[in-house]
Amino acid sequence: QVQVVESGGGLVQAGGSLRLSCVASGRTFSSGAMGWFRQAPGKEREFVAHISRSGATTYYAPPVKDRFTISRDNAKNTVYLQMNSLKPEDTAVYYCAARFTKSGSSYMISYEYDYWGQGTQVTVSS
């Protein structure tokens, strides 16, 4: 069984930065692509970013492109989400997810991912 654990959320003022971390254990980390999603109150869970197994390829949702950076350290079984220039509309619970059994271009779809963390709250004040 794979365990996925996020950390690094918190309260930050608009324009500030946060870095989220996600550790995945229980399976060879480098064999899984990783993604970040978020869910704001009253809204659907939405795709934020995706990184390939090697880290060579990344994808971002338009609202976060050029502000957020996803990266991974396979030696540490960890994926990161560096969030800069935060806005109040970035407030949400952020979830890390691991994608082992599927591949291809459907990385924005939540059910393409096999394992999920419990989420970490990010709150951006105006």
C-alpha positions as CSV (number, residue, x, y, z in Angstrom):
1,Q,0.0,0.0,0.0
2,V,1.3,3.4,-0.9
3,Q,1.1,6.2,1.6
4,V,1.1,9.8,0.5
5,V,1.6,12.6,3.1
6,E,1.5,16.3,2.4
7,S,3.0,19.1,4.5
8,G,3.8,22.8,4.3
9,G,0.4,24.4,4.2
10,G,-0.5,27.4,6.3
11,L,-1.7,31.0,6.3
12,V,0.1,33.6,4.1
13,Q,-0.6,37.1,2.9
14,A,-1.4,37.8,-0.7
15,G,1.8,38.1,-2.7
16,G,3.6,35.7,-0.4
17,S,5.0,32.2,-0.9
18,L,4.7,28.7,0.4
19,R,6.3,25.4,-0.4
20,L,4.3,22.2,-0.1
21,S,6.0,18.9,0.2
22,C,4.6,15.4,-0.4
23,V,6.3,12.2,0.6
24,A,5.1,8.9,-1.0
25,S,6.2,5.6,0.4
26,G,5.4,1.9,-0.1
27,R,6.3,1.7,-3.8
28,T,9.2,2.7,-6.0
29,F,8.7,6.5,-6.0
30,S,10.4,7.0,-9.4
31,S,7.9,4.7,-11.1
32,G,5.0,7.0,-10.5
33,A,4.1,10.3,-11.9
34,M,2.8,12.8,-9.3
35,G,0.2,15.5,-9.3
36,W,-1.1,18.3,-7.1
37,F,-4.8,19.1,-7.0
38,R,-6.8,21.6,-4.8
39,Q,-10.3,22.0,-3.6
40,A,-11.8,25.2,-2.4
41,P,-14.9,25.3,-0.2
42,G,-18.0,24.6,-2.3
43,K,-16.0,23.9,-5.4
44,E,-14.9,20.8,-7.3
45,R,-11.4,19.4,-6.9
46,E,-9.2,20.9,-9.6
47,F,-5.9,20.0,-11.2
48,V,-3.0,22.2,-10.3
49,A,0.2,20.6,-11.6
50,H,1.7,17.3,-12.8
51,I,5.3,16.0,-13.0
52,S,6.5,13.0,-14.9
53,R,8.4,10.1,-13.3
54,S,11.8,11.5,-14.1
55,G,10.8,15.1,-13.5
56,A,11.7,16.1,-17.0
57,T,8.1,17.0,-18.0
58,T,5.7,19.3,-16.1
59,Y,2.2,20.6,-16.7
60,Y,0.3,23.4,-15.0
61,A,-3.2,24.6,-14.8
62,P,-3.6,28.1,-16.4
63,P,-4.4,29.9,-13.2
64,V,-1.1,28.9,-11.6
65,K,1.2,28.8,-14.5
66,D,4.2,31.1,-14.1
67,R,3.5,31.3,-10.3
68,F,3.8,27.7,-9.1
69,T,6.6,25.2,-9.7
70,I,6.4,21.5,-9.3
71,S,9.5,19.5,-8.8
72,R,10.6,16.1,-7.4
73,D,13.5,14.5,-5.6
74,N,13.4,10.8,-6.3
75,A,16.2,10.1,-3.9
76,K,13.9,11.5,-1.1
77,N,10.6,10.1,-2.4
78,T,9.4,13.7,-2.3
79,V,7.5,16.0,-4.7
80,Y,7.3,19.8,-4.1
81,L,5.0,22.6,-5.0
82,Q,6.6,26.0,-4.8
83,M,3.9,28.6,-4.8
84,N,4.8,32.2,-5.4
85,S,2.7,35.4,-5.8
86,L,-0.1,33.8,-3.9
87,K,-3.6,35.2,-4.3
88,P,-6.7,34.8,-2.1
89,E,-8.3,32.6,-4.8
90,D,-5.5,30.1,-4.3
91,T,-7.0,29.3,-0.9
92,A,-7.9,25.7,-0.8
93,V,-7.0,22.3,0.5
94,Y,-4.1,21.0,-1.6
95,Y,-3.8,17.3,-2.3
96,C,-0.9,15.3,-3.6
97,A,-1.6,12.3,-5.7
98,A,0.5,9.4,-7.2
99,R,-0.2,7.9,-10.6
100,F,1.3,4.5,-11.1
101,T,-1.0,2.4,-13.2
102,K,-2.0,4.9,-15.9
103,S,-0.1,7.2,-18.2
104,G,-0.7,9.5,-21.1
105,S,-2.3,12.9,-21.4
106,S,-5.2,12.5,-18.9
107,Y,-3.0,13.8,-16.0
108,M,-5.6,16.6,-15.2
109,I,-8.3,14.0,-14.3
110,S,-8.4,13.1,-10.6
111,Y,-9.4,9.5,-11.2
112,E,-6.3,8.8,-13.2
113,Y,-4.4,8.8,-9.9
114,D,-4.1,5.8,-7.7
115,Y,-3.2,7.2,-4.3
116,W,-4.0,10.4,-2.5
117,G,-2.8,12.2,0.6
118,Q,-5.1,13.7,3.2
119,G,-4.5,17.2,2.0
120,T,-3.0,20.4,3.5
121,Q,-4.8,23.7,4.0
122,V,-3.5,26.8,2.3
123,T,-5.1,30.1,3.2
124,V,-4.1,33.3,1.5
125,S,-5.4,36.5,3.2
126,S,-6.0,39.7,1.3
